[in-house]
Amino acid sequence: MSEYDTEAKVSAAESAALELAQTSNETRSDGLRAIADAILERESEILEANEKDVAEAEAMLEAGEYSQALVDRLKLDSTKLESIAEMVRSVADQEDPLGKTLAARELDQDLELYKVAVPIGVLGTVFESRPDALVQIAALSLKSGNSVILKGGSEALHSNRVLYDIIEEVTADIADGWVQLIEAHAEVDAVLEMDEQIDLLMPRGSTEFVQYIQDNTKIPVLGHTEGICHVYVDDAADLEMATDIAFDAKVQYPAVCNAVETLLVHEQVAESFLPEMVEQYESADVEVRGDERTREIVDVNAATASDWETEYGDLIISVKVVEELPEAIDHVNTYGSKHTESIVTENADSAAKFMQSIDASSVFHNASTRFADGYRYGLGAEVGISTGKIHARGPVGLEGLTTTKYYLEGDGQLVATYAGDNPRPFTHEEFDGEWVPGTRSRN
């Protein structure tokens, strides 16, 4: 792929973004429903392509190049495709994120200022091996009126091509060129230089990868990085609940970024809690690595310093016994990736202290970390989970893909009237009103 071809794709997306921003919610939602229907209708074609990706990935696994977790994330089946289609329909059913009047202010009589939600424009995304990520990102982009440049992992090449073709074919009449697929590293490098055409980059991957993107572009970057998540079992925890939560957070789907990687246990309940917990983990083939105090209670492998800062993405968990709540908080803030953290306790004060002291995009009380997800949050889907603080944080759904525009409705007013020796004063009065083009709400 030549640099010219990449520029042509981005240019087409840029033109389409202007057109897409003017489409109705009905048009965009109908496009999404057409995508969902087409995914189910072309199931055999998608699964055939996915089988090629999985076969190649399993060969790389045997060669020691890929992890089992990566292969697991790559696999699609009929049930998964039904889930993907349901997700797309869920996005279609979300409230229109565009055109909302976020604030209305009278500057003076017949001079009204409106702050309105609008699309960001052209999005650039680079994401990992899960083919469903391509559909999620495209669906959210379309619903929010944004064009998008998609770059998936090479391990999902065949799956991504078919899914992209489906999306492009059934939505071309909405805004031709709004969705583009790039594949080569050279194309990514070319995209990083297009700061005048692309408005936001959203990479999903390791901290090192996101840092690379940030260091090599002038385009604003909304990064989705590693998920080093913790569950802390407090001395006031319901231990049966704690066991269920810690098991679900690790075992339900260990290959994803909101799975727990480190379990922290208060010393007052460690002897009562750990034997049953470890037994359940081992029954699910989870390798448990414990600190010295943990290994005094249960027979597990020794944890090293590197375990506290490792995202396993696999059936492995590290366990540490702590003396008190402040030690647990300090450990999480030291080693966590600002993704998702959870405390299990019946003490409301301890829960509040933990939740307010932890620096993370999501903090839970008596719930599995696996709930950190755009679909489960009612956002329809997510383009990723932002662990930064600007401009969106946590699961990034439709709202995170919008920005704002100010509209001023006047009646011939001049700045000179409000300046000079005897300026007319502004009223600056907030009011409830929706922006309607060419009108003033207070009339």
C-alpha positions as a Markdown table, in Angstrom:
| # | Residue | x | y | z |
|---|---|---|---|---|
| 1 | Met | 0.0 | 0.0 | 0.0 |
| 2 | Ser | 1.5 | 3.3 | -1.1 |
| 3 | Glu | 1.5 | 6.5 | 0.9 |
| 4 | Tyr | -0.8 | 8.0 | -1.8 |
| 5 | Asp | -3.4 | 5.2 | -1.2 |
| 6 | Thr | -3.4 | 5.9 | 2.5 |
| 7 | Glu | -3.8 | 9.6 | 2.0 |
| 8 | Ala | -6.7 | 8.9 | -0.4 |
| 9 | Lys | -8.4 | 6.8 | 2.3 |
| 10 | Val | -8.0 | 9.5 | 4.9 |
| 11 | Ser | -9.1 | 12.1 | 2.5 |
| 12 | Ala | -12.3 | 10.1 | 1.7 |
| 13 | Ala | -13.0 | 9.7 | 5.4 |
| 14 | Glu | -12.5 | 13.4 | 5.9 |
| 15 | Ser | -15.0 | 14.3 | 3.2 |
| 16 | Ala | -17.4 | 11.7 | 4.5 |
| 17 | Ala | -17.2 | 13.0 | 8.0 |
| 18 | Leu | -18.7 | 16.3 | 6.9 |
| 19 | Glu | -21.6 | 14.5 | 5.2 |
| 20 | Leu | -22.1 | 12.1 | 8.1 |
| 21 | Ala | -22.4 | 14.9 | 10.6 |
| 22 | Gln | -25.5 | 16.1 | 8.8 |
| 23 | Thr | -27.3 | 12.7 | 8.7 |
| 24 | Ser | -30.3 | 12.0 | 10.9 |
| 25 | Asn | -30.3 | 9.6 | 13.8 |
| 26 | Glu | -32.8 | 7.5 | 12.0 |
| 27 | Thr | -30.4 | 7.1 | 9.0 |
| 28 | Arg | -27.4 | 6.2 | 11.2 |
| 29 | Ser | -29.5 | 3.8 | 13.3 |
| 30 | Asp | -31.0 | 2.1 | 10.3 |
| 31 | Gly | -27.4 | 1.6 | 8.9 |
| 32 | Leu | -26.4 | -0.1 | 12.1 |
| 33 | Arg | -29.4 | -2.5 | 12.0 |
| 34 | Ala | -28.4 | -3.3 | 8.4 |
| 35 | Ile | -24.9 | -4.1 | 9.7 |
| 36 | Ala | -26.3 | -6.5 | 12.4 |
| 37 | Asp | -28.6 | -8.2 | 9.8 |
| 38 | Ala | -25.7 | -8.6 | 7.3 |
| 39 | Ile | -23.4 | -10.1 | 10.0 |
| 40 | Leu | -25.9 | -12.9 | 10.7 |
| 41 | Glu | -26.7 | -13.4 | 7.1 |
| 42 | Arg | -23.0 | -13.8 | 6.2 |
| 43 | Glu | -22.1 | -16.0 | 9.2 |
| 44 | Ser | -20.5 | -18.8 | 7.1 |
| 45 | Glu | -18.3 | -16.4 | 5.3 |
| 46 | Ile | -17.2 | -14.7 | 8.5 |
| 47 | Leu | -16.5 | -18.0 | 10.3 |
| 48 | Glu | -14.6 | -19.4 | 7.3 |
| 49 | Ala | -12.3 | -16.3 | 7.4 |
| 50 | Asn | -11.9 | -16.6 | 11.1 |
| 51 | Glu | -10.9 | -20.2 | 10.9 |
| 52 | Lys | -8.0 | -19.2 | 8.7 |
| 53 | Asp | -6.9 | -16.6 | 11.3 |
| 54 | Val | -7.3 | -19.1 | 14.2 |
| 55 | Ala | -5.3 | -21.8 | 12.3 |
| 56 | Glu | -2.5 | -19.4 | 11.6 |
| 57 | Ala | -2.5 | -18.2 | 15.2 |
| 58 | Glu | -2.5 | -21.7 | 16.6 |
| 59 | Ala | 0.6 | -22.5 | 14.5 |
| 60 | Met | 2.2 | -19.4 | 16.0 |
| 61 | Leu | 1.2 | -20.6 | 19.5 |
| 62 | Glu | 2.9 | -23.9 | 18.9 |
| 63 | Ala | 6.0 | -22.0 | 17.8 |
| 64 | Gly | 5.9 | -20.0 | 21.0 |
| 65 | Glu | 5.2 | -16.7 | 19.2 |
| 66 | Tyr | 1.6 | -16.2 | 20.4 |
| 67 | Ser | -0.1 | -16.8 | 23.8 |
| 68 | Gln | -3.2 | -18.9 | 24.4 |
| 69 | Ala | -5.0 | -15.7 | 25.5 |
| 70 | Leu | -4.4 | -14.1 | 22.1 |
| 71 | Val | -5.8 | -17.2 | 20.3 |
| 72 | Asp | -8.8 | -17.2 | 22.6 |
| 73 | Arg | -9.6 | -13.5 | 21.9 |
| 74 | Leu | -9.4 | -14.2 | 18.2 |
| 75 | Lys | -12.0 | -17.0 | 18.0 |
| 76 | Leu | -15.5 | -16.4 | 16.6 |
| 77 | Asp | -18.5 | -18.8 | 16.6 |
| 78 | Ser | -22.2 | -18.5 | 15.9 |
| 79 | Thr | -22.9 | -17.5 | 19.5 |
| 80 | Lys | -20.3 | -14.8 | 19.4 |
| 81 | Leu | -21.6 | -13.4 | 16.1 |
| 82 | Glu | -25.1 | -13.3 | 17.6 |
| 83 | Ser | -23.7 | -11.3 | 20.5 |
| 84 | Ile | -21.9 | -9.0 | 18.1 |
| 85 | Ala | -25.1 | -8.4 | 16.2 |
| 86 | Glu | -27.0 | -7.7 | 19.5 |
| 87 | Met | -24.3 | -5.2 | 20.4 |
| 88 | Val | -24.7 | -3.4 | 17.1 |
| 89 | Arg | -28.5 | -3.2 | 17.6 |
| 90 | Ser | -27.9 | -2.0 | 21.2 |
| 91 | Val | -25.8 | 0.9 | 19.8 |
| 92 | Ala | -28.6 | 1.7 | 17.2 |
| 93 | Asp | -31.1 | 1.8 | 20.0 |
| 94 | Gln | -29.1 | 4.3 | 22.1 |
| 95 | Glu | -30.3 | 7.9 | 22.3 |
| 96 | Asp | -28.8 | 10.2 | 19.6 |
| 97 | Pro | -25.6 | 11.7 | 21.0 |
| 98 | Leu | -25.7 | 14.5 | 18.5 |
| 99 | Gly | -27.5 | 17.8 | 18.5 |
| 100 | Lys | -28.1 | 17.9 | 22.2 |
| 101 | Thr | -28.1 | 21.4 | 23.7 |
| 102 | Leu | -25.8 | 21.1 | 26.6 |
| 103 | Ala | -26.1 | 24.8 | 27.7 |
| 104 | Ala | -28.1 | 27.8 | 26.7 |
| 105 | Arg | -27.3 | 31.3 | 27.7 |
| 106 | Glu | -28.8 | 34.7 | 26.8 |
| 107 | Leu | -26.0 | 37.2 | 26.2 |
| 108 | Asp | -28.5 | 40.0 | 25.7 |
| 109 | Gln | -32.0 | 40.3 | 24.4 |
| 110 | Asp | -32.3 | 38.4 | 21.1 |
| 111 | Leu | -28.7 | 37.3 | 21.4 |
| 112 | Glu | -28.5 | 33.6 | 22.5 |
| 113 | Leu | -25.6 | 31.2 | 22.8 |
| 114 | Tyr | -26.0 | 27.5 | 22.6 |
| 115 | Lys | -23.5 | 24.8 | 23.4 |
| 116 | Val | -24.3 | 21.7 | 21.3 |
| 117 | Ala | -22.9 | 18.2 | 21.0 |
| 118 | Val | -21.4 | 17.4 | 17.6 |
| 119 | Pro | -19.1 | 14.6 | 16.1 |
| 120 | Ile | -15.4 | 14.8 | 16.6 |
| 121 | Gly | -14.8 | 14.2 | 12.9 |
| 122 | Val | -12.3 | 11.6 | 11.7 |
| 123 | Leu | -11.1 | 8.9 | 14.2 |
| 124 | Gly | -8.1 | 6.7 | 13.8 |
| 125 | Thr | -8.0 | 3.4 | 15.7 |
| 126 | Val | -5.4 | 0.7 | 16.2 |
| 127 | Phe | -6.7 | -2.4 | 18.1 |
| 128 | Glu | -5.8 | -5.9 | 19.1 |
| 129 | Ser | -6.7 | -9.4 | 17.9 |
| 130 | Arg | -10.4 | -9.4 | 18.8 |
| 131 | Pro | -12.4 | -9.1 | 15.5 |
| 132 | Asp | -15.4 | -7.9 | 17.4 |
| 133 | Ala | -13.5 | -4.8 | 18.3 |
| 134 | Leu | -13.6 | -3.7 | 14.6 |
| 135 | Val | -17.4 | -4.0 | 14.7 |
| 136 | Gln | -17.8 | -2.2 | 18.0 |
| 137 | Ile | -15.6 | 0.7 | 17.0 |
| 138 | Ala | -17.3 | 1.1 | 13.6 |
| 139 | Ala | -20.8 | 0.9 | 15.2 |
| 140 | Leu | -20.0 | 3.6 | 17.7 |
| 141 | Ser | -18.4 | 5.8 | 15.1 |
| 142 | Leu | -21.4 | 5.6 | 12.8 |
| 143 | Lys | -23.9 | 6.3 | 15.6 |
| 144 | Ser | -21.9 | 9.3 | 16.7 |
| 145 | Gly | -21.5 | 10.7 | 13.2 |
| 146 | Asn | -17.7 | 10.1 | 12.9 |
| 147 | Ser | -15.7 | 8.7 | 10.1 |
| 148 | Val | -13.2 | 6.1 | 11.2 |
| 149 | Ile | -9.9 | 4.6 | 10.0 |
| 150 | Leu | -9.6 | 1.0 | 11.3 |
| 151 | Lys | -6.3 | -0.9 | 11.9 |
| 152 | Gly | -6.7 | -4.3 | 13.4 |
| 153 | Gly | -4.0 | -6.8 | 14.4 |
| 154 | Ser | -2.4 | -8.8 | 11.6 |
| 155 | Glu | -3.5 | -12.0 | 13.4 |
| 156 | Ala | -7.1 | -11.1 | 12.6 |
| 157 | Leu | -6.4 | -10.1 | 9.0 |
| 158 | His | -9.0 | -12.4 | 7.3 |
| 159 | Ser | -11.7 | -11.8 | 9.8 |
| 160 | Asn | -11.3 | -8.1 | 9.8 |
| 161 | Arg | -11.4 | -7.9 | 6.0 |
| 162 | Val | -14.7 | -9.7 | 5.8 |
| 163 | Leu | -16.3 | -7.7 | 8.6 |
| 164 | Tyr | -15.0 | -4.5 | 7.1 |
| 165 | Asp | -16.4 | -5.4 | 3.7 |
| 166 | Ile | -19.8 | -6.1 | 5.2 |
| 167 | Ile | -19.9 | -2.8 | 7.0 |
| 168 | Glu | -18.7 | -0.8 | 4.0 |
| 169 | Glu | -21.1 | -2.4 | 1.6 |
| 170 | Val | -24.3 | -1.9 | 3.6 |
| 171 | Thr | -23.6 | 1.6 | 4.7 |
| 172 | Ala | -21.9 | 3.2 | 1.6 |
| 173 | Asp | -25.1 | 5.0 | 0.7 |
| 174 | Ile | -25.1 | 6.9 | 4.0 |
| 175 | Ala | -21.7 | 8.6 | 3.5 |
| 176 | Asp | -19.4 | 6.9 | 1.1 |
| 177 | Gly | -15.9 | 6.5 | 2.5 |
| 178 | Trp | -16.9 | 7.0 | 6.2 |
| 179 | Val | -15.2 | 3.7 | 7.2 |
| 180 | Gln | -11.7 | 2.8 | 6.0 |
| 181 | Leu | -9.5 | -0.2 | 6.6 |
| 182 | Ile | -5.7 | 0.0 | 6.7 |
| 183 | Glu | -3.4 | -3.0 | 7.3 |
| 184 | Ala | 0.3 | -2.3 | 6.9 |
| 185 | His | 2.6 | -0.7 | 9.5 |
| 186 | Ala | 3.6 | 1.8 | 6.9 |
| 187 | Glu | 0.0 | 3.0 | 6.7 |
| 188 | Val | -0.1 | 3.5 | 10.4 |
| 189 | Asp | 3.1 | 5.6 | 10.2 |
| 190 | Ala | 1.5 | 7.6 | 7.4 |
| 191 | Val | -1.6 | 8.2 | 9.4 |
| 192 | Leu | 0.4 | 9.4 | 12.4 |
| 193 | Glu | 1.6 | 12.3 | 10.3 |
| 194 | Met | -1.9 | 13.4 | 9.2 |
| 195 | Asp | -2.7 | 15.7 | 12.1 |
| 196 | Glu | -4.6 | 18.1 | 9.9 |
| 197 | Gln | -7.0 | 15.4 | 8.6 |
| 198 | Ile | -7.4 | 13.1 | 11.6 |
| 199 | Asp | -9.0 | 14.5 | 14.8 |
| 200 | Leu | -8.4 | 11.8 | 17.3 |
| 201 | Leu | -6.4 | 8.6 | 17.6 |
| 202 | Met | -7.6 | 5.7 | 19.8 |
| 203 | Pro | -4.9 | 3.0 | 20.2 |
| 204 | Arg | -5.7 | -0.2 | 22.1 |
| 205 | Gly | -2.7 | -2.2 | 23.3 |
| 206 | Ser | 0.2 | -2.2 | 25.7 |
| 207 | Thr | 1.5 | 0.8 | 27.6 |
| 208 | Glu | 4.6 | 0.8 | 25.4 |
| 209 | Phe | 2.5 | 0.8 | 22.2 |
| 210 | Val | 0.3 | 3.6 | 23.3 |
| 211 | Gln | 3.3 | 5.6 | 24.3 |
| 212 | Tyr | 4.9 | 5.0 | 20.9 |
| 213 | Ile | 1.8 | 6.4 | 19.2 |
| 214 | Gln | 1.8 | 9.4 | 21.5 |
| 215 | Asp | 5.5 | 10.1 | 20.9 |
| 216 | Asn | 5.1 | 9.9 | 17.1 |
| 217 | Thr | 2.1 | 12.1 | 16.3 |
| 218 | Lys | 0.7 | 15.5 | 16.8 |
| 219 | Ile | -2.8 | 14.1 | 16.8 |
| 220 | Pro | -4.6 | 14.0 | 20.2 |
| 221 | Val | -4.4 | 10.4 | 21.6 |
| 222 | Leu | -7.1 | 8.7 | 23.7 |
| 223 | Gly | -5.2 | 5.6 | 24.9 |
| 224 | His | -6.6 | 2.2 | 26.0 |
| 225 | Thr | -3.7 | 0.5 | 27.7 |
| 226 | Glu | -3.2 | -2.5 | 30.0 |
| 227 | Gly | -5.6 | -3.7 | 32.6 |
| 228 | Ile | -3.7 | -4.5 | 35.9 |
| 229 | Cys | -6.9 | -4.9 | 38.0 |
| 230 | His | -7.2 | -5.8 | 41.7 |
| 231 | Val | -9.8 | -7.2 | 44.0 |
| 232 | Tyr | -9.3 | -6.4 | 47.7 |
| 233 | Val | -10.9 | -8.6 | 50.3 |
| 234 | Asp | -11.4 | -6.5 | 53.4 |
| 235 | Asp | -11.5 | -7.8 | 57.0 |
| 236 | Ala | -15.3 | -7.0 | 57.0 |
| 237 | Ala | -16.0 | -8.9 | 53.8 |
| 238 | Asp | -18.6 | -11.5 | 53.3 |
| 239 | Leu | -16.1 | -14.3 | 52.5 |
| 240 | Glu | -18.6 | -16.3 | 50.4 |
| 241 | Met | -19.3 | -13.3 | 48.3 |
| 242 | Ala | -15.6 | -12.5 | 48.1 |
| 243 | Thr | -14.8 | -16.0 | 46.8 |
| 244 | Asp | -17.5 | -15.7 | 44.1 |
| 245 | Ile | -16.3 | -12.2 | 43.0 |
| 246 | Ala | -12.6 | -13.1 | 42.9 |
| 247 | Phe | -13.4 | -16.3 | 41.0 |
| 248 | Asp | -15.6 | -14.5 | 38.4 |
| 249 | Ala | -13.1 | -11.6 | 38.0 |
| 250 | Lys | -10.3 | -14.1 | 37.0 |
| 251 | Val | -12.0 | -17.1 | 35.5 |
| 252 | Gln | -15.1 | -15.8 | 33.6 |
| 253 | Tyr | -12.9 | -14.5 | 30.8 |
| 254 | Pro | -9.2 | -14.2 | 31.7 |
| 255 | Ala | -8.0 | -12.9 | 28.4 |
| 256 | Val | -9.6 | -9.4 | 28.7 |
| 257 | Cys | -8.3 | -6.2 | 30.2 |
| 258 | Asn | -10.9 | -6.0 | 33.0 |
| 259 | Ala | -10.0 | -9.5 | 34.4 |
| 260 | Val | -8.4 | -9.4 | 37.9 |
| 261 | Glu | -4.6 | -9.9 | 38.0 |
| 262 | Thr | -3.9 | -9.4 | 41.7 |
| 263 | Leu | -5.9 | -10.4 | 44.7 |
| 264 | Leu | -5.2 | -8.5 | 48.0 |
| 265 | Val | -6.5 | -10.1 | 51.2 |
| 266 | His | -6.6 | -8.5 | 54.7 |
| 267 | Glu | -4.6 | -10.4 | 57.2 |
| 268 | Gln | -7.5 | -10.8 | 59.6 |
| 269 | Val | -9.4 | -13.0 | 57.1 |
| 270 | Ala | -6.5 | -14.6 | 55.1 |
| 271 | Glu | -6.5 | -17.9 | 56.9 |
| 272 | Ser | -10.3 | -18.3 | 56.6 |
| 273 | Phe | -10.5 | -17.1 | 53.0 |
| 274 | Leu | -7.4 | -18.3 | 51.1 |
| 275 | Pro | -7.7 | -22.1 | 51.4 |
| 276 | Glu | -11.1 | -22.2 | 49.8 |
| 277 | Met | -10.2 | -19.5 | 47.3 |
| 278 | Val | -7.1 | -21.3 | 46.1 |
| 279 | Glu | -9.0 | -24.6 | 45.9 |
| 280 | Gln | -11.5 | -23.0 | 43.6 |
| 281 | Tyr | -8.9 | -21.4 | 41.5 |
| 282 | Glu | -6.9 | -24.6 | 41.1 |
| 283 | Ser | -10.1 | -26.5 | 40.1 |
| 284 | Ala | -10.3 | -24.0 | 37.2 |
| 285 | Asp | -6.6 | -24.5 | 36.3 |
| 286 | Val | -5.6 | -21.1 | 37.6 |
| 287 | Glu | -2.0 | -20.8 | 38.6 |
| 288 | Val | -1.8 | -19.0 | 41.9 |
| 289 | Arg | 1.4 | -17.0 | 42.8 |
| 290 | Gly | 1.6 | -15.7 | 46.4 |
| 291 | Asp | 3.7 | -13.5 | 48.5 |
| 292 | Glu | 5.5 | -14.9 | 51.6 |
| 293 | Arg | 2.5 | -14.5 | 53.9 |
| 294 | Thr | 0.2 | -16.1 | 51.4 |
| 295 | Arg | 2.5 | -19.1 | 51.1 |
| 296 | Glu | 2.5 | -19.5 | 54.9 |
| 297 | Ile | -1.3 | -20.3 | 54.6 |
| 298 | Val | -1.6 | -22.1 | 51.2 |
| 299 | Asp | 0.8 | -24.1 | 49.1 |
| 300 | Val | 1.2 | -22.0 | 45.9 |
| 301 | Asn | 4.1 | -20.8 | 43.7 |
| 302 | Ala | 6.1 | -17.8 | 44.9 |
| 303 | Ala | 5.2 | -14.4 | 43.5 |
| 304 | Thr | 8.1 | -12.1 | 42.4 |
| 305 | Ala | 8.3 | -8.3 | 42.3 |
| 306 | Ser | 7.4 | -8.4 | 38.6 |
| 307 | Asp | 4.1 | -10.2 | 39.2 |
| 308 | Trp | 2.6 | -7.1 | 40.8 |
| 309 | Glu | 3.1 | -5.2 | 37.6 |
| 310 | Thr | 2.1 | -7.9 | 35.1 |
| 311 | Glu | -1.1 | -8.1 | 33.1 |
| 312 | Tyr | -1.3 | -11.9 | 32.6 |
| 313 | Gly | -4.4 | -12.1 | 30.3 |
| 314 | Asp | -4.4 | -15.7 | 31.3 |
| 315 | Leu | -5.3 | -18.2 | 34.1 |
| 316 | Ile | -2.7 | -16.8 | 36.5 |
| 317 | Ile | -3.2 | -14.6 | 39.5 |
| 318 | Ser | -0.9 | -13.1 | 42.1 |
| 319 | Val | -2.0 | -12.9 | 45.8 |
| 320 | Lys | -0.8 | -10.7 | 48.6 |
| 321 | Val | -1.8 | -10.5 | 52.2 |
| 322 | Val | -1.9 | -6.9 | 53.6 |
| 323 | Glu | -2.1 | -5.6 | 57.1 |
| 324 | Glu | -4.8 | -3.0 | 56.6 |
| 325 | Leu | -6.8 | -1.0 | 54.1 |
| 326 | Pro | -4.2 | 1.8 | 53.6 |
| 327 | Glu | -1.7 | -0.8 | 52.5 |
| 328 | Ala | -4.1 | -2.2 | 50.0 |
| 329 | Ile | -4.8 | 1.3 | 48.6 |
| 330 | Asp | -1.1 | 2.0 | 48.4 |
| 331 | His | -0.5 | -1.2 | 46.5 |
| 332 | Val | -3.3 | -0.6 | 44.0 |
| 333 | Asn | -2.2 | 3.0 | 43.4 |
| 334 | Thr | 1.5 | 1.8 | 43.0 |
| 335 | Tyr | 0.9 | -1.1 | 40.6 |
| 336 | Gly | -2.5 | -0.6 | 39.1 |
| 337 | Ser | -3.0 | 0.7 | 35.6 |
| 338 | Lys | -5.8 | 3.0 | 36.5 |
| 339 | His | -8.3 | 0.6 | 34.8 |
| 340 | Thr | -10.7 | -1.1 | 37.3 |
| 341 | Glu | -10.4 | -1.9 | 41.0 |
| 342 | Ser | -12.8 | -3.6 | 43.4 |
| 343 | Ile | -13.2 | -3.8 | 47.2 |
| 344 | Val | -15.3 | -6.5 | 48.9 |
| 345 | Thr | -16.5 | -5.4 | 52.3 |
| 346 | Glu | -19.6 | -4.9 | 54.4 |
| 347 | Asn | -18.1 | -1.8 | 56.0 |
| 348 | Ala | -19.4 | 1.3 | 54.2 |
| 349 | Asp | -16.7 | 3.5 | 55.6 |
| 350 | Ser | -14.0 | 1.2 | 54.3 |
| 351 | Ala | -15.7 | 1.0 | 50.9 |
| 352 | Ala | -15.9 | 4.8 | 50.7 |
| 353 | Lys | -12.3 | 5.2 | 51.7 |
| 354 | Phe | -11.1 | 2.7 | 49.1 |
| 355 | Met | -13.3 | 4.0 | 46.3 |
| 356 | Gln | -12.4 | 7.7 | 46.8 |
| 357 | Ser | -8.6 | 7.0 | 47.3 |
| 358 | Ile | -8.0 | 4.8 | 44.3 |
| 359 | Asp | -6.9 | 6.5 | 41.1 |
| 360 | Ala | -8.7 | 4.5 | 38.4 |
| 361 | Ser | -11.3 | 5.0 | 35.8 |
| 362 | Ser | -13.7 | 2.5 | 37.5 |
| 363 | Val | -13.8 | 1.5 | 41.2 |
| 364 | Phe | -16.4 | -1.1 | 42.4 |
| 365 | His | -17.8 | -2.2 | 45.7 |
| 366 | Asn | -18.9 | -5.8 | 46.1 |
| 367 | Ala | -18.8 | -6.5 | 42.3 |
| 368 | Ser | -16.5 | -8.2 | 39.8 |
| 369 | Thr | -14.1 | -6.1 | 37.8 |
| 370 | Arg | -15.5 | -7.8 | 34.7 |
| 371 | Phe | -18.4 | -5.3 | 34.8 |
| 372 | Ala | -16.1 | -2.6 | 33.4 |
| 373 | Asp | -17.5 | -2.7 | 29.9 |
| 374 | Gly | -19.4 | -0.2 | 27.7 |
| 375 | Tyr | -22.2 | -2.7 | 26.9 |
| 376 | Arg | -22.7 | -3.6 | 30.6 |
| 377 | Tyr | -22.6 | 0.1 | 31.5 |
| 378 | Gly | -25.5 | 0.7 | 29.1 |
| 379 | Leu | -23.4 | 2.6 | 26.6 |
| 380 | Gly | -24.2 | 0.2 | 23.8 |
| 381 | Ala | -20.6 | -0.8 | 23.3 |
| 382 | Glu | -17.1 | 0.8 | 23.7 |
| 383 | Val | -14.2 | 1.8 | 21.5 |
| 384 | Gly | -12.0 | 1.0 | 24.5 |
| 385 | Ile | -11.5 | 1.8 | 28.2 |
| 386 | Ser | -9.6 | 5.0 | 28.6 |
| 387 | Thr | -7.2 | 5.0 | 31.6 |
| 388 | Gly | -6.3 | 8.6 | 31.1 |
| 389 | Lys | -8.3 | 11.6 | 32.4 |
| 390 | Ile | -8.8 | 13.7 | 29.3 |
| 391 | His | -11.2 | 14.0 | 27.5 |
| 392 | Ala | -13.0 | 10.7 | 28.3 |
| 393 | Arg | -12.4 | 8.2 | 31.0 |
| 394 | Gly | -13.4 | 4.6 | 31.5 |
| 395 | Pro | -15.4 | 2.8 | 28.8 |
| 396 | Val | -15.6 | 5.2 | 25.9 |
| 397 | Gly | -19.0 | 5.1 | 24.3 |
| 398 | Leu | -21.0 | 7.5 | 22.2 |
| 399 | Glu | -20.6 | 10.5 | 24.5 |
| 400 | Gly | -16.8 | 10.1 | 24.4 |
| 401 | Leu | -16.9 | 10.3 | 20.6 |
| 402 | Thr | -18.5 | 13.8 | 20.6 |
| 403 | Thr | -17.2 | 17.3 | 21.1 |
| 404 | Thr | -19.0 | 20.6 | 21.3 |
| 405 | Lys | -19.8 | 23.5 | 19.1 |
| 406 | Tyr | -21.1 | 26.9 | 20.0 |
| 407 | Tyr | -24.0 | 28.4 | 18.0 |
| 408 | Leu | -24.8 | 32.1 | 18.4 |
| 409 | Glu | -28.3 | 33.3 | 17.3 |
| 410 | Gly | -28.5 | 37.1 | 17.0 |
| 411 | Asp | -30.4 | 39.9 | 15.4 |
| 412 | Gly | -27.8 | 42.2 | 14.0 |
| 413 | Gln | -25.9 | 42.8 | 17.2 |
| 414 | Leu | -22.4 | 44.4 | 17.0 |
| 415 | Val | -19.5 | 44.1 | 19.4 |
| 416 | Ala | -19.0 | 47.9 | 19.3 |
| 417 | Thr | -22.3 | 48.2 | 21.2 |
| 418 | Tyr | -20.8 | 46.3 | 24.2 |
| 419 | Ala | -17.4 | 48.2 | 24.2 |
| 420 | Gly | -16.2 | 51.7 | 24.4 |
| 421 | Asp | -17.0 | 54.5 | 27.0 |
| 422 | Asn | -20.6 | 53.6 | 27.5 |
| 423 | Pro | -20.9 | 49.9 | 26.8 |
| 424 | Arg | -24.2 | 48.1 | 26.9 |
| 425 | Pro | -24.1 | 45.4 | 29.6 |
| 426 | Phe | -24.5 | 41.7 | 28.8 |
| 427 | Thr | -27.3 | 39.9 | 30.6 |
| 428 | His | -25.5 | 36.4 | 30.7 |
| 429 | Glu | -28.6 | 34.6 | 31.9 |
| 430 | Glu | -28.9 | 30.8 | 31.7 |
| 431 | Phe | -32.1 | 29.4 | 30.4 |
| 432 | Asp | -33.7 | 26.1 | 29.4 |
| 433 | Gly | -33.8 | 25.8 | 25.7 |
| 434 | Glu | -32.9 | 23.7 | 22.7 |
| 435 | Trp | -31.0 | 25.1 | 19.7 |
| 436 | Val | -33.1 | 25.1 | 16.6 |
| 437 | Pro | -31.3 | 26.5 | 13.5 |
| 438 | Gly | -32.3 | 30.0 | 12.6 |
| 439 | Thr | -34.4 | 30.6 | 15.7 |
| 440 | Arg | -34.1 | 32.0 | 19.2 |
| 441 | Ser | -35.7 | 29.8 | 21.9 |
| 442 | Arg | -36.8 | 32.7 | 24.1 |
| 443 | Asn | -38.9 | 34.4 | 21.5 |
